[in-house]
């Protein structure tokens, strides 16, 4: 799985003008399931994110996790994280998991974050969503479960 984390003071996702999910302060997590990912991959990614020290301590250093700060998360499915731009000018997305598998893993990942104690809301899988955020820092982190 791939994820793009953005430390936010607030984030909101809307579908057709209706707010379907929000968080803050915490993390906006854009997530993409890839072929070969499974429930274990989703759990490992959620566990990694729960422990990442991305939040400031009293000295102003990034030394605290989302759990330690009692932050929340907004998870939005983002198949475009699988974009292949190696040929031509139009990205290809065949590297993303099939929609059925991707939705299942997206929901599993969100549930795993909740199970770890992180209040988590989501976007709407497959919908045309508008995401609004105030990036704190800015802090933006890329994670790929296949990366060494």
Protein Blocks (a to p, Z undefined) as FASTA:
>chain_A
ZZdddddfbdcddeehiafbdcdedddddddddehiafklmmmmmmmmmmpcfbccfkop
afbdfklnopacdddddfklmpcfkgcjbdcfklpccfklmmmmmmmmmmmmmmnopacd
dddehiacddddddehiacddddfkbZZ
